[in-house]
Amino acid sequence: MAGVATRGPVAGAREVPDALAPPPRHPRFPALDGLRAVAALLVLAYHATFYSRAYEQQGGRLLAHLNLGVTVFFLISGFLLFRPFIAYRAGGPGRPAVPRYFRRRFLRIFPAYWLLLIGLTLLPRMSAVGDDWLASFALLDPLPILHKQGCAANPFGCGAAHTWSLTVELTFYLALPAYALATAWLVARSRRPWVAIELALLAALAVASVIAGYVAAAPTVVANSLAAYMLWFGLGMGLAVASVATEGRALRLFRSGWLSWAAAAVAYIGVCYALPPTPLLLSRHDLLVQHLGFALVALLIMAPLVLGSSSGGAQLAMRTRTVAWLGLVSYGIFLWHNAIVLRLSHEFEWSFVPLMLATVALTVPIAALSYYLVERPILRWKH
């Protein structure tokens, strides 16, 4: 049930960095900036756990599955990219032009990613490009239906192995405008409420994705693509539908956010204890449990940040200055951390805590340089 407190999306692009600015006239959700930082640091901690083998120690079970950060990233993308395509249905701004949408996505992803590949190629004893450099630069390496998995299949020797998730994001970017146009056509020709149509379609696609990616006989065919991760993107898109449909009101269930976050913590612990104490999941059952469990946890984390009150504790926590700044440079943190933690683990036999702290200490300045020298100047062209 909706309350009267405002949810608090901040409109406009005044004094908003281009990396974070929404399409013109669309609202901004500043709490998601901080959530990006949290997601990036979770992925960093996951790799520090992996390379330090901290998951073998007491309590390591809770560290072994911090790749939950990838799920959070996919929900954020589903929400922020789909919402501008449907905002007009509740009297909001019109849909973004498709060519401009693709330009924004290209400028956001590829220049900083290319900088990573070039930088790692120039460093000694560090691999970043697979057998086919063109496929690597085009983010096609991880797609088994197009190319051998190359760098993505070599986590112990390739500093860019973790960028398989960018390939998944890329397939989502490419499919989203067509999906939005198709659903607009269906809504225009149906007498049913647009919210019901959108949610029903997203639910159907999510179920089909889970079957294709984790139940079907040959799930590797859809690996590292939207087809295997539509559940996660679909949850973000579903939050976008709810956000547009309840514009200007905070849902009481998510008003402060603390209850939802407490439920997320309990759900995460449950997932960790339902899975083996290792980040290397091999059985289809374990992968399915992780996929569904992470979906629930990420949904509980993100919902109060887009459906709750702007004065709620969860939103305020994500909008603190330090967390917001880390969100600003979070793409660089995501890109560079794996190569750094991999190199440190080769040079030093450190346990989890020193390895993670050293990785953070080295990664954040590099991410800041990437943002201020490359990403920010280039992103001025996205409008």
N, C-alpha and C positions, 0 to 999 in steps of 0.2 A: 504494500500500500504506500502511496506517495505521501510525503509530508510537505511542509511549506518551505523548508530551508532550501536555499539555492544550492545547486550543485557546484557551480563555480568554474565552468570553462571560461578562460580568459580570451577575449576576442582580440582580433587585429594582429598586426605585425609590428607595432611601435616598440622599439627597443627590444624586440625579440630577435635573437640570432637567426640567420637564414637557415641554419641547420635544423632549427626547431619550429620555424614559422609554418603554419598550416597554409593551405591555398587561400588566396585573398578572400576576405569577408567571412571565412569560416572560423569557428571558435577554436581556441587552443586549450589543451588540458595540461597545465604545467606540472601536475603531480606525476605524469607519465615520464617527464624528464628524469626525475629521480629514480623511477622504476627501471629505466634503461640502465642507470648506473648499477643498481642492485643486480639486474640480470647479468651484466658484464662481469661483475665481481663474483657472482655465483659460478659462471663458466670458468673464470680464472682459478677459483678455489677448487673446482672439479679437476682441472688439469694438474694443479699442484698436488692434489690427493693422488691422482693417477701416477704421476712420475715419482712421487716420494713413497708410493705404496702404503700410504697412511691408512688405507681401507683395511689393511691386515691387522691393524692395532685395535685395542679396545676402544669402542666408540666410533671406529672408522666406518661403520655401517651408515651413519648419518652423513658422512662426508662423501661416500661412494656414489651418491646419486644427485649431486649438486648440478649436474647437467640440466636440471630443471630450469636453469636460466635460459636455455634455448626455447623452451616452451613459452616462457614469459615474453621473449622477443617476438615469437610468432603471434601471440595474442595481441601484443601492442601493434604490430603491423596490420593485422586484420582489422582492428578498431580504427586506427588513424587513417588508413587508406580507403576503407570502405565508407566511413561516415560521410565524407564530402560527396560521395556519389548518391546518397539517399537523403541528405539534409533537406532538400527542396520539398520533400513530401510532407514536412511539418512546417512549411513556410520559410525555411532557411534559404541560404544562397543556392544558386544553381550548381549543377554538376561541373566539375573541372573538365576542360577540354582534354581529350585523350592525348594529342601530341604534347601538350604541356605536362600532362601527368607523366608520360614516358621520359620527357626531358628531365623532370625533377628526380625521378627514380634513377636514371642513368648517372646524373651528377652526384647523387647522394652515395651511390655504391661504388662505381668503378674507379674514379681517380684515386681515392685513398687505397683501394684494393690493389691497384696497379703499383702504387708506391710501395706497398708491402712486398709484392713479388719482386720488384726491381731491387729493393733494399736487401732482401734475403738472398737473392741471386748473387749480389756483390760481396756478401759476407762469406768468409771461409767456413767450410764444413757445415754449411746450412743449405738445405734444398728447399725449394718453394714451387718449382715448376715440374710438371709431369713430363712424360715422353713427348707429348704434343704441346708445344708452348702456346700455340694459338688456342687450343682447347682450354688451357689453364687460364689465359688472360680473358677468355670469354666466359669463364665460370662453368664450363661444360664438362670438365674432368670427372666430377662425381656422378654424372648420369650414366648408369650402366647400359642404357638402351642406345646411347650415342657414342660412348667412348669407354675405354678402360678407366678404372677408377683412379689410376695414377697416384698423385700426391695424397688424395684423401684416404687411400688404402695403406698409407705408410706413416702412422702416428708417431713412431719412434725415430723417424728420420726426416720428416717433412715439417717445416715450421708453419706451413699454411694448411695442414691437413684438416684443421677445424673449420675451414671456410666452406665445407660441404653445405653448411646451413645457409650460406649466401646463395648457393645454387637453388635450394628449396625456395628461398625468398624470391629469387629471380623468376621461378616458374609461377609463383603467386602474382608477382607484378604483371606478368604477361597475360595471365588469365583474368585478372580482376575487371578490367574495363568491359570485356566481352560478357562476363557474368552480370555486371551491373546493367548493361544495356538489355540483356535477355530478360532479367527480372523486371526491369522497367516496362518492357513490352508485355510481360505476363500480367503485371499489376494493372496496367491500363486496360486490359481486356477481361478482367475478372471483377466480379461483384464482391469478392471477399476482401476483408481489410488487408492493407498492404503488409502490416506487421505479421499477420498470420501466414501470408504467402512466403515472406522472406524467411521466417523462422522454420517453416516446414521444409523449404528447399535446403536451407543450411543443415537441418537435421538429417535429411535424406543423403546429402552429399557426405556428411560426416560419417554416417553409418557405412556408406559405400567405401569410403576411404579406409576405415578401420578393417573392413573385410579384405580389401585389396592389399593393404599393407601388412596385415598381421594374421589373417586367417586363410587367405587364398593359398593355393599350392605353390605359386611362384611369386612371392611378394617382392623379390629383388627386382622385378621388372619395373616397379614403380618407386624403387628406393631413391632417396635424395631428391624427391620432387613433391610438388603440391599434392599429387594423388595419394601419397602416404601420410600426409600431415594436414589434411583438410579439417580434421577435428579441431586441431589447435587454432588454425586460422579462423575456422567457422565460429569458435567460441568468441574470439575477438570481434568478428563481424556481428554476431548475435548481440554482444554488448553495445555495438554501434547502433543496431536497430532499437534496443531498449533506450539508449541515450537520446536518440532523435524522437522517439515516441513519447518520452516523459520530459521533454525539454524544459529546463528551468526549475525542475523539482528534484529533490533528493529522496531516494527511497529510504524509508525508515530502517529497513534491515541493514543498510550499508551506511547509515548517516555518519557514525563515528569511524567505522572501519575496524575497530579493535576486535569486535566479536568475529568478524569475517577472517581477520588475520589469525586469531587464536584457532579457529576451525582449520585454517590452512596449515598451521603448525602441526596440529593433531593429525591431519590427513597425510602430511609429509612423513611424519614418524611412522604412521601405519604403512605407507608405501615402502619405506625403507626396510621395515621388518617383514614385509611380504615378499621382498626380493632377496636374492643372495647378497652377502656383504662384499660385493665386488662391482666395479663399474663395467666389467666385461660381461655383459649379458648375452647369452648365446641361444637359449631356448625361446621358441616363439611365445610360449606362455608367459615367461618373464618379461619379454618385450611388450606384450600386450598389457600386462599389469602395469608396467611403467608408463606406457602411453596413456592409458585411461586415468591412472592415478595422478600423473603430472597435469593432465587436463583439468582435473578437479582442483588441485592445489593452486595452479596458476589462475584459474577463474576466481577462486576465493581471495587471492592476493590482489587482483586487478579490479574486481567489481567495485569496491568502495572508492577507488580513485577516479572512476568515471560515472558512478551512479550515486555516490554519497555526497555529503555536504562539504563545501570548500573549507569550512571551519572545523571539520572533523579531524581527529588526531592523526589518522592515517595519511590524509592529504597534507597536513602540515608537516609531518615527518618527511615526506617525499619532496617538499618544497624548501627545505632548509638550504642555505647558500652553498655549503660544501657538497651536499648530495646533488643539488641541481647542477653545479659546475661539473661534477664527475659525469653526470648525464650528458652534458654538452660534449664532452670528449670521449664518451663511452664507445663510440664506433672504433676509434683508434685503440682503446683498451682491448676491445674484442679482437681486433685484427692482429695486434702485435704481441699479446701476452703469451700465446702458445709457443712462438719461436723463442721467447726469452726464458720461459720456464723449462722448455726442452733443453736449451743450451746450458742453463744453470744446473739442471739435473745430470747432465753429462760431465760437467766440470767438478761438481761438489756432491758429496753424499749427504745431503741435508735432509732432515725430517720435514714434516709438513709445515710447521709454523715458520721456521727461517726461510724455507723455499718460497712460501707464499708471500711473506713480507718483502723479500728481496725482489720477487717478481713485480709486486705492486710498486715498489720504489723505483724500479727501472722502467716499467711500462707506462705509468701515468705521465712522466715528462715526455716520453716519446709520443704518446697519444696527444698530448697538448701541442707539441710541435707539428704533428700531422694535421691537427685541426686548424691551428692559427696560420700555418704556412701553406697548406694545400686545400683542406676542406673549405674553410671559410671564404677564401678568395674565389674559389670555383663555384661555391653555392650561391654567390651573389647573382649568378646567371640563371638560377632556377626559376625565377619569376618572369 
